C-alpha cells in the first residue's frame, strides 16, 4: 500500500505532534493558594496606625509592636481604640491621678471574654501612643488609670530611628 505525499505529510505531522492536555482548574487552584500564601506572609511587619495629630518620639527600640488596646493621646483628646473618652484640658484640670472616663472604658474592655487561652496576657496589655509634646503629669495620670483598671503590661509607641 503506497501512501500519497499528502498522507505521508499527515502521518509525519501526527507522529511529531505531542498532545499537551492541561487541566486549568488545578492550575487556578495552585495560583490561588500561592497568592493566599504571599498575602498572608507579606504581613510580617506590624505597624500601629498613628494619627497625624500625634507626633511620636523617636527611639532605637527593636521590639515589634503587638496588637493590644491602644490609647492615643494628642494635645486635644484621649482616644481608646479610636473612641474619644476625654479631652486633655479637662484631664489636666482634674484633681488626683484617676481619669474616670478612661477607667470606665478600660474596665469595659477588660471585661471582654478571651476566646483563646494564649491571648489572655494580651487582654491585659495596653499601648500608649502619646504625642512627644504631652506633659509628663498627663502621661502619669494615664498610666495610673491603666494600672487601676488592671492593665499591667504598659507599652509606649515610638517611631523607629532611621539609619540604625
C-alpha positions as CSV (number, residue, x, y, z in Angstrom):
1,X,0.0,0.0,0.0
2,X,1.5,3.1,-1.2
3,X,0.8,6.5,0.5
4,X,0.3,9.7,-1.3
5,X,2.5,12.6,-0.4
6,X,-0.4,14.3,1.5
7,X,-0.9,11.2,3.5
8,X,2.8,10.9,4.3
9,X,2.8,14.5,5.5
10,X,-0.3,13.9,7.7
11,X,1.3,10.8,9.2
12,X,4.6,12.7,9.9
13,X,2.7,15.6,11.4
14,X,0.6,13.3,13.6
15,X,3.8,11.4,14.7
16,X,5.7,14.6,15.7
17,X,2.8,16.2,17.5
18,X,2.6,15.6,21.2
19,X,-0.7,16.1,23.0
20,X,-0.5,18.6,25.9
21,X,-3.6,18.4,27.9
22,X,-3.6,21.0,30.7
23,X,-6.1,21.0,33.5
24,X,-6.9,24.7,34.1
25,X,-8.9,24.1,37.3
26,X,-5.9,22.6,39.2
27,X,-3.7,25.4,37.8
28,X,-6.1,28.0,39.1
29,X,-6.1,26.3,42.5
30,X,-2.4,26.4,42.6
31,X,-2.2,30.1,41.8
32,X,-5.0,30.8,44.4
33,X,-3.0,29.0,47.1
34,X,0.2,30.8,46.0
35,X,-1.5,34.3,46.2
36,X,-3.0,33.5,49.5
37,X,0.3,32.4,50.9
38,X,2.1,35.5,49.6
39,X,-0.6,37.8,51.0
40,X,-0.5,36.2,54.4
41,X,3.2,36.1,54.7
42,X,3.6,39.7,53.5
43,X,2.1,41.0,56.7
44,X,5.3,40.1,58.6
45,X,5.9,43.8,59.5
46,X,3.4,45.1,62.1
47,X,2.8,48.8,62.3
48,X,0.5,50.7,64.5
49,X,-1.6,53.3,62.7
50,X,-0.6,56.7,64.0
51,X,-3.0,59.7,63.7
52,X,-1.5,62.7,62.1
53,X,-2.2,64.8,65.2
54,X,0.2,62.6,67.2
55,X,4.0,63.1,66.7
56,X,5.6,60.0,68.2
57,X,9.1,60.2,69.9
58,X,12.0,58.7,68.0
59,X,13.7,55.6,69.5
60,X,16.1,52.8,68.6
61,X,13.8,50.2,70.0
62,X,13.9,46.9,68.1
63,X,10.9,45.2,69.6
64,X,8.0,44.7,67.2
65,X,4.6,46.1,68.2
66,X,2.0,43.7,69.5
67,X,-1.7,44.1,68.9
68,X,-3.1,45.5,72.1
69,X,-5.6,48.1,73.3
70,X,-4.2,51.4,72.0
71,X,-4.6,54.7,74.0
72,X,-3.9,57.6,71.7
73,X,-3.0,60.9,73.5
74,X,-2.9,64.0,71.4
75,X,-2.7,67.6,72.6
76,X,-6.5,67.8,72.4
77,X,-8.1,64.3,73.0
78,X,-7.6,60.9,74.7
79,X,-8.8,58.1,72.5
80,X,-9.2,54.4,73.3
81,X,-9.2,52.2,70.2
82,X,-10.4,55.2,68.2
83,X,-13.2,56.3,70.5
84,X,-12.8,59.6,72.4
85,X,-13.1,59.2,76.1
86,X,-11.8,62.5,77.5
87,X,-10.3,65.8,76.5
88,X,-6.8,66.7,77.6
89,X,-7.6,70.2,79.1
90,X,-10.3,68.7,81.3
91,X,-7.9,65.9,82.4
92,X,-5.1,68.3,83.2
93,X,-7.6,70.4,85.3
94,X,-8.8,67.4,87.3
95,X,-7.5,66.8,90.8
96,X,-5.9,63.4,91.5
97,X,-4.4,60.9,89.2
98,X,-7.5,58.8,88.2
99,X,-9.2,59.7,84.9
100,X,-12.8,58.4,85.5
101,X,-13.9,58.2,81.8
102,X,-10.7,56.4,80.8
103,X,-11.0,53.9,83.6
104,X,-14.6,53.2,82.7
105,X,-13.7,52.5,79.1
106,X,-10.7,50.3,80.1
107,X,-12.9,48.4,82.6
108,X,-15.4,47.7,79.8
109,X,-12.6,46.5,77.5
110,X,-11.0,44.4,80.3
111,X,-14.3,42.5,80.9
112,X,-14.3,41.2,77.3
113,X,-14.2,37.4,77.1
114,X,-11.0,35.9,75.9
115,X,-11.7,33.2,73.4
116,X,-8.2,31.6,73.3
117,X,-6.2,31.0,76.5
118,X,-2.9,32.2,74.9
119,X,-4.5,35.6,74.2
120,X,-5.2,36.2,77.9
121,X,-1.9,38.0,78.6
122,X,-2.6,40.3,75.6
123,X,-6.0,41.1,77.1
124,X,-4.2,42.9,80.0
125,X,-1.7,44.8,77.8
126,X,-2.1,48.4,76.6
127,X,-0.1,50.6,74.3
128,X,0.1,54.3,74.9
129,X,0.6,56.3,71.7
130,X,1.4,59.7,73.1
131,X,2.5,62.9,71.4
132,X,6.1,63.7,72.2
133,X,5.0,67.1,73.5
134,X,2.4,66.0,76.1
135,X,3.3,66.8,79.7
136,X,4.5,64.1,82.0
137,X,1.8,64.6,84.5
138,X,-0.8,63.7,81.8
139,X,1.2,60.6,80.9
140,X,1.4,59.7,84.6
141,X,-2.4,60.1,85.1
142,X,-3.0,57.8,82.1
143,X,-0.5,55.2,83.5
144,X,-2.1,55.3,87.0
145,X,-5.6,54.9,85.5
146,X,-4.4,52.0,83.3
147,X,-2.9,50.3,86.3
148,X,-6.0,50.8,88.4
149,X,-8.0,49.1,85.6
150,X,-5.7,46.1,85.9
151,X,-3.7,46.7,82.7
152,X,-0.3,45.6,84.0
153,X,1.6,45.5,80.7
154,X,2.0,49.1,79.5
155,X,4.0,49.9,76.4
156,X,4.8,53.1,74.6
157,X,4.6,53.5,70.8
158,X,7.6,55.2,69.2
159,X,8.9,55.8,65.7
160,X,12.0,53.8,64.8
161,X,15.0,56.0,64.3
162,X,16.2,55.9,60.7
163,X,19.8,54.8,59.9
164,X,20.2,52.5,62.9
